[in-house]
Amino acid sequence: MVKRLRKIRKQIRLHSEGTHTLIYSCTVLAAICAAVGYAFGYDSIPFFILLGASIFLYLLVVNFFRCPPRRFEGDVEGVVVAPADGRVVVVEEVDENEYFQDRRLMISIFMSPLNVHANWVPVEGTIKKVEHHSGRYQAAWLPKASTDNERSTVVIETPEGVEVLVRQIAGAMARRIVTYTNVGDECLIDDHLGFIKFGSRVDVYLPLDTKVFVHVGQRTTGNETVLAELNI
């Protein structure tokens, strides 16, 4: 039983990005419940209804900020792992005009509010570019979201000299994108790339000769699902 409890605690580890949100939401919900209990009585139906709703809402927030510890167990050479939990919504050739200025293979992963929203580094290498772009907050699954929404662009050069672009994109509910990497950093698979709050999407741009292992509609697990293999 002790081992089981330790395993559960390890699996539900919370991300540091949620600390202030969890404290604030707990304080507000507790204050509202206390006010209703004082007005109607702590044994009244309105108090119990509000208490139940508050617990449900707080657990949703806790669920959103969960950050299970993960380690990639496979060979990392030339491997592209999923940077996020979610569902693959795009696998296609596109024109990438912000950095590469040419055709690239794009794999997009949409994260619903119920998914883990921590983002992982998809390839090992050196950070060549980090740039934040202001923009709109359209639904993250729309094609225009990749270029019109608020987003953060990270370019990683692998040890073999292949450049991979990762783009964190805000969604209709997202209002904050956090990116941890800086230009010149050495990054490894298993490292956290960043975090996006409340519904979003991550795009990965790869060379056209990359071998893809996922398809549209497939569920991904960040830092575990292998998206593709670079031609190195």
Buried (B, 14 or more C-beta within 10 A) or exposed (E): EEEEEEEEEEEEEBBEBBEEBBEEBBEEBEEBBEEBBEEBEEEEEEBBEBBEEBEEEBEEBBBBBBBBEBEBEEEBEBBBBBBBBBBBBBBEEBEBEBBBEEEBBBBBBBBBBEBBBBBBBBBBBBBBBBBEBEBEBBBBBBEEBBBBBBBBBBBBBBEEEBBBBBBBBBBBBBEEBBBBBEEEBEBEBBBBBBBBBBBBBBBBBBBEEBEBBBEEEBEBBBBBBBBBBBEE
